[in-house]
Amino acid sequence: MSQPIFAFVFPFVGGGEFRCKRNFPDAESAANWAVNIILKEGDDYCYFKEVASSDYVFEPACESHHVVCWHDDAPTWEVYDVID
């Protein structure tokens, strides 16, 4: 059985973004991976969401999603619901 697909959006401070998709067993594993990328690259946060397929385009401004960020020397992640 294959693992769920998670889509990630890492915004750049000066504009632009990096997007990728990876398989993880659950959202907590995806969040832990994202925290490692944030620390490695010096970013502040990223958005991620489980998606139905690798072809799916995730738009954080339009969809509920998770946010991973680094606060006070500790990682946090929360679920954000986008309401129109």
PAKOL-109597 format. One record per atom (N, C-alpha, C): atom name; residue in one letter; x, y, z; residue number from 0. Coordinates in steps of 0.1 Angstrom, whole numbers, plus 2048, in hexadecimal, padded with zeros to 3 digits. Layout:
% PAKOL-109597
<atom site="CA" code="A" px="X" py="Y" pz="Z" pos="NUM"/>
...
% end
This chain:
% PAKOL-109597
<atom site="N" code="M" px="808" py="7F4" pz="800" pos="0"/>
<atom site="CA" code="M" px="800" py="800" pz="800" pos="0"/>
<atom site="C" code="M" px="809" py="80C" pz="800" pos="0"/>
<atom site="N" code="S" px="806" py="816" pz="7F8" pos="1"/>
<atom site="CA" code="S" px="80E" py="822" pz="7F7" pos="1"/>
<atom site="C" code="S" px="80A" py="82C" pz="802" pos="1"/>
<atom site="N" code="Q" px="813" py="835" pz="805" pos="2"/>
<atom site="CA" code="Q" px="811" py="83F" pz="80F" pos="2"/>
<atom site="C" code="Q" px="80A" py="84B" pz="809" pos="2"/>
<atom site="N" code="P" px="803" py="853" pz="811" pos="3"/>
<atom site="CA" code="P" px="7FD" py="85F" pz="80C" pos="3"/>
<atom site="C" code="P" px="807" py="869" pz="806" pos="3"/>
<atom site="N" code="I" px="802" py="871" pz="7FD" pos="4"/>
<atom site="CA" code="I" px="80A" py="87B" pz="7F7" pos="4"/>
<atom site="C" code="I" px="808" py="889" pz="7FE" pos="4"/>
<atom site="N" code="F" px="812" py="890" pz="801" pos="5"/>
<atom site="CA" code="F" px="811" py="89D" pz="807" pos="5"/>
<atom site="C" code="F" px="818" py="8A7" pz="7FE" pos="5"/>
<atom site="N" code="A" px="811" py="8B2" pz="7FC" pos="6"/>
<atom site="CA" code="A" px="816" py="8BD" pz="7F3" pos="6"/>
<atom site="C" code="A" px="81B" py="8C8" pz="7FD" pos="6"/>
<atom site="N" code="F" px="826" py="8CE" pz="7FA" pos="7"/>
<atom site="CA" code="F" px="82D" py="8D8" pz="802" pos="7"/>
<atom site="C" code="F" px="82F" py="8E5" pz="7FA" pos="7"/>
<atom site="N" code="V" px="82D" py="8F0" pz="801" pos="8"/>
<atom site="CA" code="V" px="830" py="8FD" pz="7FB" pos="8"/>
<atom site="C" code="V" px="839" py="905" pz="805" pos="8"/>
<atom site="N" code="F" px="845" py="908" pz="801" pos="9"/>
<atom site="CA" code="F" px="84F" py="90F" pz="809" pos="9"/>
<atom site="C" code="F" px="850" py="91D" pz="803" pos="9"/>
<atom site="N" code="P" px="84A" py="927" pz="809" pos="10"/>
<atom site="CA" code="P" px="84B" py="935" pz="803" pos="10"/>
<atom site="C" code="P" px="859" py="93B" pz="806" pos="10"/>
<atom site="N" code="F" px="85E" py="943" pz="7FD" pos="11"/>
<atom site="CA" code="F" px="86A" py="94A" pz="7FF" pos="11"/>
<atom site="C" code="F" px="867" py="958" pz="804" pos="11"/>
<atom site="N" code="V" px="870" py="95D" pz="80D" pos="12"/>
<atom site="CA" code="V" px="86E" py="96A" pz="813" pos="12"/>
<atom site="C" code="V" px="86D" py="975" pz="808" pos="12"/>
<atom site="N" code="G" px="875" py="975" pz="7FE" pos="13"/>
<atom site="CA" code="G" px="875" py="97F" pz="7F4" pos="13"/>
<atom site="C" code="G" px="86A" py="97D" pz="7E9" pos="13"/>
<atom site="N" code="G" px="862" py="973" pz="7EA" pos="14"/>
<atom site="CA" code="G" px="858" py="96F" pz="7DF" pos="14"/>
<atom site="C" code="G" px="85C" py="962" pz="7D9" pos="14"/>
<atom site="N" code="G" px="853" py="95C" pz="7D3" pos="15"/>
<atom site="CA" code="G" px="855" py="94F" pz="7CD" pos="15"/>
<atom site="C" code="G" px="853" py="944" pz="7D7" pos="15"/>
<atom site="N" code="E" px="854" py="938" pz="7D3" pos="16"/>
<atom site="CA" code="E" px="852" py="92C" pz="7DB" pos="16"/>
<atom site="C" code="E" px="859" py="920" pz="7D5" pos="16"/>
<atom site="N" code="F" px="85A" py="916" pz="7DE" pos="17"/>
<atom site="CA" code="F" px="85F" py="909" pz="7DA" pos="17"/>
<atom site="C" code="F" px="854" py="8FF" pz="7DD" pos="17"/>
<atom site="N" code="R" px="850" py="8F7" pz="7D3" pos="18"/>
<atom site="CA" code="R" px="846" py="8ED" pz="7D5" pos="18"/>
<atom site="C" code="R" px="84B" py="8DF" pz="7D3" pos="18"/>
<atom site="N" code="C" px="846" py="8D5" pz="7DB" pos="19"/>
<atom site="CA" code="C" px="84A" py="8C7" pz="7D9" pos="19"/>
<atom site="C" code="C" px="83F" py="8BE" pz="7DE" pos="19"/>
<atom site="N" code="K" px="83F" py="8B2" pz="7DB" pos="20"/>
<atom site="CA" code="K" px="836" py="8A7" pz="7E0" pos="20"/>
<atom site="C" code="K" px="83F" py="89C" pz="7E5" pos="20"/>
<atom site="N" code="R" px="83A" py="896" pz="7F0" pos="21"/>
<atom site="CA" code="R" px="841" py="88A" pz="7F5" pos="21"/>
<atom site="C" code="R" px="837" py="881" pz="7FC" pos="21"/>
<atom site="N" code="N" px="83B" py="874" pz="7FD" pos="22"/>
<atom site="CA" code="N" px="832" py="86A" pz="804" pos="22"/>
<atom site="C" code="N" px="837" py="869" pz="812" pos="22"/>
<atom site="N" code="F" px="82D" py="869" pz="81B" pos="23"/>
<atom site="CA" code="F" px="830" py="867" pz="82A" pos="23"/>
<atom site="C" code="F" px="824" py="85F" pz="82F" pos="23"/>
<atom site="N" code="P" px="826" py="857" pz="83A" pos="24"/>
<atom site="CA" code="P" px="81C" py="84F" pz="840" pos="24"/>
<atom site="C" code="P" px="811" py="858" pz="846" pos="24"/>
<atom site="N" code="D" px="814" py="864" pz="84B" pos="25"/>
<atom site="CA" code="D" px="80A" py="86C" pz="851" pos="25"/>
<atom site="C" code="D" px="80E" py="87B" pz="851" pos="25"/>
<atom site="N" code="A" px="805" py="884" pz="856" pos="26"/>
<atom site="CA" code="A" px="808" py="892" pz="856" pos="26"/>
<atom site="C" code="A" px="813" py="896" pz="860" pos="26"/>
<atom site="N" code="E" px="814" py="88F" pz="86B" pos="27"/>
<atom site="CA" code="E" px="81F" py="892" pz="874" pos="27"/>
<atom site="C" code="E" px="82D" py="88F" pz="86E" pos="27"/>
<atom site="N" code="S" px="82E" py="884" pz="867" pos="28"/>
<atom site="CA" code="S" px="83B" py="881" pz="860" pos="28"/>
<atom site="C" code="S" px="83E" py="88C" pz="855" pos="28"/>
<atom site="N" code="A" px="834" py="890" pz="84E" pos="29"/>
<atom site="CA" code="A" px="835" py="89B" pz="844" pos="29"/>
<atom site="C" code="A" px="83A" py="8A8" pz="84B" pos="29"/>
<atom site="N" code="A" px="834" py="8AB" pz="856" pos="30"/>
<atom site="CA" code="A" px="837" py="8B7" pz="85E" pos="30"/>
<atom site="C" code="A" px="846" py="8B7" pz="863" pos="30"/>
<atom site="N" code="N" px="84A" py="8AB" pz="868" pos="31"/>
<atom site="CA" code="N" px="858" py="8AA" pz="86C" pos="31"/>
<atom site="C" code="N" px="862" py="8AB" pz="861" pos="31"/>
<atom site="N" code="W" px="85F" py="8A6" pz="855" pos="32"/>
<atom site="CA" code="W" px="867" py="8A8" pz="84A" pos="32"/>
<atom site="C" code="W" px="868" py="8B7" pz="846" pos="32"/>
<atom site="N" code="A" px="85D" py="8BD" pz="846" pos="33"/>
<atom site="CA" code="A" px="85C" py="8CC" pz="842" pos="33"/>
<atom site="C" code="A" px="864" py="8D4" pz="84C" pos="33"/>
<atom site="N" code="V" px="864" py="8D1" pz="859" pos="34"/>
<atom site="CA" code="V" px="86C" py="8D8" pz="863" pos="34"/>
<atom site="C" code="V" px="87A" py="8D7" pz="860" pos="34"/>
<atom site="N" code="N" px="87F" py="8CB" pz="85C" pos="35"/>
<atom site="CA" code="N" px="88D" py="8C9" pz="859" pos="35"/>
<atom site="C" code="N" px="891" py="8D2" pz="84D" pos="35"/>
<atom site="N" code="I" px="888" py="8D3" pz="843" pos="36"/>
<atom site="CA" code="I" px="88B" py="8DB" pz="837" pos="36"/>
<atom site="C" code="I" px="88C" py="8EA" pz="83B" pos="36"/>
<atom site="N" code="I" px="882" py="8EE" pz="843" pos="37"/>
<atom site="CA" code="I" px="882" py="8FC" pz="848" pos="37"/>
<atom site="C" code="I" px="88F" py="8FF" pz="84F" pos="37"/>
<atom site="N" code="L" px="893" py="8F7" pz="858" pos="38"/>
<atom site="CA" code="L" px="8A0" py="8F9" pz="85F" pos="38"/>
<atom site="C" code="L" px="8AC" py="8FA" pz="856" pos="38"/>
<atom site="N" code="K" px="8AC" py="8F0" pz="84D" pos="39"/>
<atom site="CA" code="K" px="8B8" py="8EF" pz="843" pos="39"/>
<atom site="C" code="K" px="8B9" py="8FB" pz="83A" pos="39"/>
<atom site="N" code="E" px="8AD" py="900" pz="835" pos="40"/>
<atom site="CA" code="E" px="8AD" py="90B" pz="82C" pos="40"/>
<atom site="C" code="E" px="8AC" py="919" pz="832" pos="40"/>
<atom site="N" code="G" px="8A9" py="919" pz="83F" pos="41"/>
<atom site="CA" code="G" px="8A7" py="926" pz="846" pos="41"/>
<atom site="C" code="G" px="89A" py="92D" pz="843" pos="41"/>
<atom site="N" code="D" px="890" py="925" pz="83F" pos="42"/>
<atom site="CA" code="D" px="883" py="92B" pz="83D" pos="42"/>
<atom site="C" code="D" px="87B" py="92C" pz="84A" pos="42"/>
<atom site="N" code="D" px="870" py="933" pz="849" pos="43"/>
<atom site="CA" code="D" px="868" py="935" pz="855" pos="43"/>
<atom site="C" code="D" px="85C" py="92B" pz="856" pos="43"/>
<atom site="N" code="Y" px="856" py="927" pz="84B" pos="44"/>
<atom site="CA" code="Y" px="84B" py="91E" pz="84C" pos="44"/>
<atom site="C" code="Y" px="848" py="918" pz="83E" pos="44"/>
<atom site="N" code="C" px="83F" py="90E" pz="83E" pos="45"/>
<atom site="CA" code="C" px="83A" py="909" pz="831" pos="45"/>
<atom site="C" code="C" px="82C" py="904" pz="833" pos="45"/>
<atom site="N" code="Y" px="825" py="902" pz="828" pos="46"/>
<atom site="CA" code="Y" px="817" py="8FD" pz="828" pos="46"/>
<atom site="C" code="Y" px="818" py="8EF" pz="822" pos="46"/>
<atom site="N" code="F" px="80F" py="8E6" pz="828" pos="47"/>
<atom site="CA" code="F" px="80E" py="8D9" pz="821" pos="47"/>
<atom site="C" code="F" px="800" py="8D3" pz="823" pos="47"/>
<atom site="N" code="K" px="7FD" py="8CA" pz="81B" pos="48"/>
<atom site="CA" code="K" px="7F0" py="8C3" pz="81B" pos="48"/>
<atom site="C" code="K" px="7F1" py="8B6" pz="814" pos="48"/>
<atom site="N" code="E" px="7EA" py="8AC" pz="819" pos="49"/>
<atom site="CA" code="E" px="7E8" py="89F" pz="813" pos="49"/>
<atom site="C" code="E" px="7E0" py="8A1" pz="806" pos="49"/>
<atom site="N" code="V" px="7E5" py="89C" pz="7FB" pos="50"/>
<atom site="CA" code="V" px="7DE" py="89D" pz="7EE" pos="50"/>
<atom site="C" code="V" px="7DB" py="890" pz="7E8" pos="50"/>
<atom site="N" code="A" px="7D1" py="88F" pz="7E0" pos="51"/>
<atom site="CA" code="A" px="7CC" py="883" pz="7DA" pos="51"/>
<atom site="C" code="A" px="7D5" py="87D" pz="7D0" pos="51"/>
<atom site="N" code="S" px="7DD" py="885" pz="7C9" pos="52"/>
<atom site="CA" code="S" px="7E6" py="880" pz="7BE" pos="52"/>
<atom site="C" code="S" px="7F2" py="889" pz="7BD" pos="52"/>
<atom site="N" code="S" px="7FC" py="884" pz="7B6" pos="53"/>
<atom site="CA" code="S" px="808" py="88C" pz="7B3" pos="53"/>
<atom site="C" code="S" px="805" py="896" pz="7A9" pos="53"/>
<atom site="N" code="D" px="7FA" py="896" pz="7A2" pos="54"/>
<atom site="CA" code="D" px="7F7" py="8A0" pz="798" pos="54"/>
<atom site="C" code="D" px="7EF" py="8AC" pz="79E" pos="54"/>
<atom site="N" code="Y" px="7EB" py="8AB" pz="7AB" pos="55"/>
<atom site="CA" code="Y" px="7E3" py="8B5" pz="7B1" pos="55"/>
<atom site="C" code="Y" px="7EB" py="8C1" pz="7B4" pos="55"/>
<atom site="N" code="V" px="7E6" py="8CD" pz="7B1" pos="56"/>
<atom site="CA" code="V" px="7ED" py="8DA" pz="7B4" pos="56"/>
<atom site="C" code="V" px="7E6" py="8E0" pz="7C1" pos="56"/>
<atom site="N" code="F" px="7EE" py="8E1" pz="7CB" pos="57"/>
<atom site="CA" code="F" px="7EA" py="8E6" pz="7D8" pos="57"/>
<atom site="C" code="F" px="7EB" py="8F5" pz="7D9" pos="57"/>
<atom site="N" code="E" px="7E1" py="8FC" pz="7DC" pos="58"/>
<atom site="CA" code="E" px="7E1" py="90B" pz="7DD" pos="58"/>
<atom site="C" code="E" px="7DD" py="90F" pz="7EB" pos="58"/>
<atom site="N" code="P" px="7E7" py="912" pz="7F4" pos="59"/>
<atom site="CA" code="P" px="7E5" py="915" pz="802" pos="59"/>
<atom site="C" code="P" px="7DB" py="920" pz="804" pos="59"/>
<atom site="N" code="A" px="7DA" py="92A" pz="7FB" pos="60"/>
<atom site="CA" code="A" px="7D1" py="935" pz="7FD" pos="60"/>
<atom site="C" code="A" px="7C2" py="931" pz="7FB" pos="60"/>
<atom site="N" code="C" px="7C0" py="926" pz="7F5" pos="61"/>
<atom site="CA" code="C" px="7B2" py="921" pz="7F2" pos="61"/>
<atom site="C" code="C" px="7AE" py="915" pz="7FA" pos="61"/>
<atom site="N" code="E" px="7B7" py="90E" pz="801" pos="62"/>
<atom site="CA" code="E" px="7B3" py="901" pz="807" pos="62"/>
<atom site="C" code="E" px="7B8" py="900" pz="815" pos="62"/>
<atom site="N" code="S" px="7B1" py="8F8" pz="81D" pos="63"/>
<atom site="CA" code="S" px="7B6" py="8F5" pz="82A" pos="63"/>
<atom site="C" code="S" px="7C3" py="8EE" pz="829" pos="63"/>
<atom site="N" code="H" px="7CC" py="8F0" pz="833" pos="64"/>
<atom site="CA" code="H" px="7D9" py="8EB" pz="832" pos="64"/>
<atom site="C" code="H" px="7E0" py="8EB" pz="840" pos="64"/>
<atom site="N" code="H" px="7EB" py="8E5" pz="841" pos="65"/>
<atom site="CA" code="H" px="7F4" py="8E5" pz="84D" pos="65"/>
<atom site="C" code="H" px="7FE" py="8F0" pz="84A" pos="65"/>
<atom site="N" code="V" px="803" py="8F6" pz="855" pos="66"/>
<atom site="CA" code="V" px="80E" py="8FF" pz="855" pos="66"/>
<atom site="C" code="V" px="818" py="8FB" pz="85F" pos="66"/>
<atom site="N" code="V" px="825" py="8F9" pz="85A" pos="67"/>
<atom site="CA" code="V" px="830" py="8F6" pz="863" pos="67"/>
<atom site="C" code="V" px="839" py="902" pz="864" pos="67"/>
<atom site="N" code="C" px="83C" py="906" pz="871" pos="68"/>
<atom site="CA" code="C" px="845" py="911" pz="873" pos="68"/>
<atom site="C" code="C" px="84E" py="90F" pz="87E" pos="68"/>
<atom site="N" code="W" px="858" py="918" pz="880" pos="69"/>
<atom site="CA" code="W" px="862" py="916" pz="88A" pos="69"/>
<atom site="C" code="W" px="860" py="922" pz="894" pos="69"/>
<atom site="N" code="H" px="85C" py="920" pz="8A0" pos="70"/>
<atom site="CA" code="H" px="859" py="92A" pz="8AA" pos="70"/>
<atom site="C" code="H" px="862" py="927" pz="8B7" pos="70"/>
<atom site="N" code="D" px="869" py="931" pz="8BB" pos="71"/>
<atom site="CA" code="D" px="870" py="931" pz="8C8" pos="71"/>
<atom site="C" code="D" px="878" py="924" pz="8C9" pos="71"/>
<atom site="N" code="D" px="880" py="920" pz="8BF" pos="72"/>
<atom site="CA" code="D" px="888" py="915" pz="8BF" pos="72"/>
<atom site="C" code="D" px="881" py="907" pz="8C0" pos="72"/>
<atom site="N" code="A" px="874" py="907" pz="8BC" pos="73"/>
<atom site="CA" code="A" px="86D" py="8FB" pz="8BC" pos="73"/>
<atom site="C" code="A" px="863" py="8FB" pz="8B0" pos="73"/>
<atom site="N" code="P" px="862" py="8EF" pz="8AA" pos="74"/>
<atom site="CA" code="P" px="859" py="8EE" pz="89E" pos="74"/>
<atom site="C" code="P" px="84A" py="8EE" pz="8A3" pos="74"/>
<atom site="N" code="T" px="842" py="8F3" pz="89B" pos="75"/>
<atom site="CA" code="T" px="833" py="8F2" pz="89D" pos="75"/>
<atom site="C" code="T" px="82D" py="8F0" pz="890" pos="75"/>
<atom site="N" code="W" px="821" py="8E9" pz="890" pos="76"/>
<atom site="CA" code="W" px="819" py="8E8" pz="884" pos="76"/>
<atom site="C" code="W" px="80B" py="8E8" pz="888" pos="76"/>
<atom site="N" code="E" px="803" py="8EE" pz="880" pos="77"/>
<atom site="CA" code="E" px="7F5" py="8F1" pz="882" pos="77"/>
<atom site="C" code="E" px="7ED" py="8EE" pz="876" pos="77"/>
<atom site="N" code="V" px="7E0" py="8EC" pz="877" pos="78"/>
<atom site="CA" code="V" px="7D7" py="8EB" pz="86C" pos="78"/>
<atom site="C" code="V" px="7D0" py="8F8" pz="86A" pos="78"/>
<atom site="N" code="Y" px="7D0" py="8FD" pz="85E" pos="79"/>
<atom site="CA" code="Y" px="7C9" py="90A" pz="85B" pos="79"/>
<atom site="C" code="Y" px="7BE" py="907" pz="851" pos="79"/>
<atom site="N" code="D" px="7B2" py="90B" pz="855" pos="80"/>
<atom site="CA" code="D" px="7A7" py="90A" pz="84C" pos="80"/>
<atom site="C" code="D" px="7A5" py="917" pz="845" pos="80"/>
<atom site="N" code="V" px="7A4" py="916" pz="837" pos="81"/>
<atom site="CA" code="V" px="7A2" py="922" pz="82F" pos="81"/>
<atom site="C" code="V" px="793" py="923" pz="82D" pos="81"/>
<atom site="N" code="I" px="78D" py="92F" pz="831" pos="82"/>
<atom site="CA" code="I" px="77F" py="931" pz="830" pos="82"/>
<atom site="C" code="I" px="77D" py="93C" pz="826" pos="82"/>
<atom site="N" code="D" px="774" py="93A" pz="81D" pos="83"/>
<atom site="CA" code="D" px="771" py="944" pz="813" pos="83"/>
<atom site="C" code="D" px="768" py="94E" pz="818" pos="83"/>
% end
